[in-house]
Amino acid sequence: MRIARSPFRYAVTVRGENHTHSMLEEHSSFTLNFLPFSWMETVDMTGRLDGNTDDKLSQSDLEIEGKDKYGNILLSTSDFIYECKVCDTYRNGDHTLFITDVSNICVNKV
Protein backbone atom coordinates (compact mmCIF):
# COMPACT_ATOMS: atom_id res chain seq x y z
CA MET A 1 0.00 0.00 0.00
CA ARG A 2 1.13 3.54 -0.64
CA ILE A 3 1.87 5.29 2.63
CA ALA A 4 3.45 8.60 1.58
CA ARG A 5 3.52 10.82 -1.46
CA SER A 6 6.72 12.79 -0.80
CA PRO A 7 8.94 10.91 -0.54
CA PHE A 8 7.01 8.24 -2.39
CA ARG A 9 6.80 5.32 0.02
CA TYR A 10 5.15 1.95 -0.26
CA ALA A 11 4.67 -0.70 2.43
CA VAL A 12 4.25 -4.46 2.32
CA THR A 13 3.71 -6.99 5.08
CA VAL A 14 5.34 -10.41 4.99
CA ARG A 15 4.98 -13.35 7.36
CA GLY A 16 8.24 -14.05 9.18
CA GLU A 17 8.45 -17.71 8.15
CA ASN A 18 8.20 -16.95 4.41
CA HIS A 19 11.22 -17.17 2.12
CA THR A 20 10.43 -13.63 0.94
CA HIS A 21 10.93 -12.37 4.50
CA SER A 22 14.48 -13.72 4.77
CA MET A 23 15.32 -12.34 1.31
CA LEU A 24 14.04 -8.87 2.29
CA GLU A 25 16.11 -8.93 5.48
CA GLU A 26 19.21 -9.97 3.52
CA HIS A 27 18.89 -7.66 0.51
CA SER A 28 16.76 -4.75 1.82
CA SER A 29 15.35 -4.15 -1.64
CA PHE A 30 12.85 -5.65 -4.08
CA THR A 31 10.69 -4.92 -7.08
CA LEU A 32 6.92 -4.95 -7.13
CA ASN A 33 5.91 -6.21 -10.55
CA PHE A 34 2.26 -5.36 -11.25
CA LEU A 35 0.96 -7.87 -13.79
CA PRO A 36 -2.14 -7.57 -15.98
CA PHE A 37 -5.27 -9.38 -14.82
CA SER A 38 -4.75 -11.95 -17.57
CA TRP A 39 -1.83 -13.31 -15.49
CA MET A 40 -4.04 -13.92 -12.42
CA GLU A 41 -3.71 -17.73 -12.56
CA THR A 42 0.09 -17.50 -12.73
CA VAL A 43 0.18 -15.08 -9.81
CA ASP A 44 -2.08 -17.41 -7.82
CA MET A 45 0.08 -20.45 -8.65
CA THR A 46 3.36 -18.77 -7.69
CA GLY A 47 1.79 -17.50 -4.47
CA ARG A 48 1.09 -21.08 -3.41
CA LEU A 49 4.66 -22.28 -4.06
CA ASP A 50 7.31 -22.27 -1.34
CA GLY A 51 10.26 -20.11 -2.36
CA ASN A 52 12.56 -22.15 -0.10
CA THR A 53 12.05 -25.28 -2.20
CA ASP A 54 10.44 -24.19 -5.49
CA ASP A 55 11.82 -22.09 -8.34
CA LYS A 56 8.73 -20.00 -9.00
CA LEU A 57 9.98 -18.48 -12.26
CA SER A 58 10.85 -21.80 -13.84
CA GLN A 59 7.36 -23.11 -13.02
CA SER A 60 5.67 -20.12 -14.67
CA ASP A 61 5.68 -18.51 -18.11
CA LEU A 62 7.12 -15.31 -16.67
CA GLU A 63 10.22 -13.90 -18.35
CA ILE A 64 12.88 -11.63 -16.89
CA GLU A 65 13.38 -8.41 -18.85
CA GLY A 66 16.32 -7.20 -16.80
CA LYS A 67 17.35 -6.13 -13.32
CA ASP A 68 17.15 -2.90 -11.37
CA LYS A 69 20.14 -1.11 -9.82
CA TYR A 70 19.89 -3.37 -6.74
CA GLY A 71 19.89 -6.60 -8.79
CA ASN A 72 16.15 -7.31 -8.43
CA ILE A 73 14.28 -8.75 -11.40
CA LEU A 74 12.04 -6.85 -13.80
CA LEU A 75 9.39 -9.02 -15.44
CA SER A 76 8.65 -8.37 -19.11
CA THR A 77 4.89 -8.90 -18.68
CA SER A 78 4.49 -6.25 -15.97
CA ASP A 79 2.28 -3.24 -16.65
CA PHE A 80 4.49 -1.27 -14.28
CA ILE A 81 7.17 -1.97 -11.69
CA TYR A 82 8.11 -0.22 -8.44
CA GLU A 83 11.78 -0.45 -7.53
CA CYS A 84 11.84 -0.42 -3.73
CA LYS A 85 14.54 0.06 -1.08
CA VAL A 86 13.63 -0.79 2.52
CA CYS A 87 13.99 2.23 4.81
CA ASP A 88 12.22 0.96 7.94
CA THR A 89 10.62 -2.16 9.40
CA TYR A 90 8.05 -2.85 12.08
CA ARG A 91 7.44 -6.33 13.43
CA ASN A 92 3.98 -7.08 14.79
CA GLY A 93 2.97 -10.63 15.67
CA ASP A 94 3.95 -13.07 12.92
CA HIS A 95 4.37 -10.39 10.21
CA THR A 96 6.85 -7.62 9.48
CA LEU A 97 5.84 -4.35 7.84
CA PHE A 98 8.55 -3.31 5.37
CA ILE A 99 8.41 0.41 4.57
CA THR A 100 10.21 1.33 1.37
CA ASP A 101 11.33 4.28 -0.66
CA VAL A 102 10.22 3.80 -4.27
CA SER A 103 13.33 4.82 -6.19
CA ASN A 104 11.97 4.28 -9.70
CA ILE A 105 8.79 3.32 -11.52
CA CYS A 106 9.08 1.43 -14.80
CA VAL A 107 6.07 1.58 -17.13
CA ASN A 108 5.57 -0.93 -19.94
CA LYS A 109 4.60 1.16 -22.98
CA VAL A 110 3.20 -1.72 -25.03
C-alpha positions as CSV (number, residue, x, y, z in Angstrom):
1,M,0.0,0.0,0.0
2,R,1.1,3.5,-0.6
3,I,1.9,5.3,2.6
4,A,3.4,8.6,1.6
5,R,3.5,10.8,-1.5
6,S,6.7,12.8,-0.8
7,P,8.9,10.9,-0.5
8,F,7.0,8.2,-2.4
9,R,6.8,5.3,0.0
10,Y,5.2,1.9,-0.3
11,A,4.7,-0.7,2.4
12,V,4.2,-4.5,2.3
13,T,3.7,-7.0,5.1
14,V,5.3,-10.4,5.0
15,R,5.0,-13.3,7.4
16,G,8.2,-14.1,9.2
17,E,8.5,-17.7,8.1
18,N,8.2,-16.9,4.4
19,H,11.2,-17.2,2.1
20,T,10.4,-13.6,0.9
21,H,10.9,-12.4,4.5
22,S,14.5,-13.7,4.8
23,M,15.3,-12.3,1.3
24,L,14.0,-8.9,2.3
25,E,16.1,-8.9,5.5
26,E,19.2,-10.0,3.5
27,H,18.9,-7.7,0.5
28,S,16.8,-4.7,1.8
29,S,15.3,-4.1,-1.6
30,F,12.8,-5.7,-4.1
31,T,10.7,-4.9,-7.1
32,L,6.9,-5.0,-7.1
33,N,5.9,-6.2,-10.6
34,F,2.3,-5.4,-11.2
35,L,1.0,-7.9,-13.8
36,P,-2.1,-7.6,-16.0
37,F,-5.3,-9.4,-14.8
38,S,-4.7,-12.0,-17.6
39,W,-1.8,-13.3,-15.5
40,M,-4.0,-13.9,-12.4
41,E,-3.7,-17.7,-12.6
42,T,0.1,-17.5,-12.7
43,V,0.2,-15.1,-9.8
44,D,-2.1,-17.4,-7.8
45,M,0.1,-20.4,-8.7
46,T,3.4,-18.8,-7.7
47,G,1.8,-17.5,-4.5
48,R,1.1,-21.1,-3.4
49,L,4.7,-22.3,-4.1
50,D,7.3,-22.3,-1.3
51,G,10.3,-20.1,-2.4
52,N,12.6,-22.2,-0.1
53,T,12.0,-25.3,-2.2
54,D,10.4,-24.2,-5.5
55,D,11.8,-22.1,-8.3
56,K,8.7,-20.0,-9.0
57,L,10.0,-18.5,-12.3
58,S,10.9,-21.8,-13.8
59,Q,7.4,-23.1,-13.0
60,S,5.7,-20.1,-14.7
61,D,5.7,-18.5,-18.1
62,L,7.1,-15.3,-16.7
63,E,10.2,-13.9,-18.4
64,I,12.9,-11.6,-16.9
65,E,13.4,-8.4,-18.9
66,G,16.3,-7.2,-16.8
67,K,17.4,-6.1,-13.3
68,D,17.1,-2.9,-11.4
69,K,20.1,-1.1,-9.8
70,Y,19.9,-3.4,-6.7
71,G,19.9,-6.6,-8.8
72,N,16.1,-7.3,-8.4
73,I,14.3,-8.8,-11.4
74,L,12.0,-6.8,-13.8
75,L,9.4,-9.0,-15.4
76,S,8.6,-8.4,-19.1
77,T,4.9,-8.9,-18.7
78,S,4.5,-6.2,-16.0
79,D,2.3,-3.2,-16.6
80,F,4.5,-1.3,-14.3
81,I,7.2,-2.0,-11.7
82,Y,8.1,-0.2,-8.4
83,E,11.8,-0.4,-7.5
84,C,11.8,-0.4,-3.7
85,K,14.5,0.1,-1.1
86,V,13.6,-0.8,2.5
87,C,14.0,2.2,4.8
88,D,12.2,1.0,7.9
89,T,10.6,-2.2,9.4
90,Y,8.1,-2.8,12.1
91,R,7.4,-6.3,13.4
92,N,4.0,-7.1,14.8
93,G,3.0,-10.6,15.7
94,D,3.9,-13.1,12.9
95,H,4.4,-10.4,10.2
96,T,6.9,-7.6,9.5
97,L,5.8,-4.4,7.8
98,F,8.6,-3.3,5.4
99,I,8.4,0.4,4.6
100,T,10.2,1.3,1.4
101,D,11.3,4.3,-0.7
102,V,10.2,3.8,-4.3
103,S,13.3,4.8,-6.2
104,N,12.0,4.3,-9.7
105,I,8.8,3.3,-11.5
106,C,9.1,1.4,-14.8
107,V,6.1,1.6,-17.1
108,N,5.6,-0.9,-19.9
109,K,4.6,1.2,-23.0
110,V,3.2,-1.7,-25.0
